[in-house]
Amino acid sequence: MSRREAWLSAGLVFAAALLVRAWAAAQVPFPIPEDATYYWGVARNLVDGHGLTSNALWSYVTPSRDPVTGAFGLFFPRPAFEIWLPLPTLLAAVPMLLLGSTSYAATLAVPVLLGALIPVLAWRLGA
């Protein structure tokens, strides 16, 4: 197989995986797992200009500490740094800037685009 055929084949595998993953992402109206919803909400707040905050009241055994006053208790909105991993939020915020603050735009970055690379890598590894 020539180099050109390898690139064309990889592009075809990527396009097929991208179409299937985009269709599957369109079937999910809202992120179901709690962590995905949390990352999507923080990314939406970031794109809407509210910073890295979450519009959720968390119920933990130990109350949180207000970053400004130092008082303990439940505060709203909360800083998004307690169970937050920054990469999913930042990756979801990029397409949200272009396509709006929807859950479908949030799924375009990691689950659709980066996920479509996995079949290409597996195909090339197998070759």
Helices and strands as residue ranges (DSSP letters): H 3-26, H 34-47, E 53-54, E 64-65, E 72-73, E 78-79, H 86-99, H 103-107, I 108-114, H 117-126
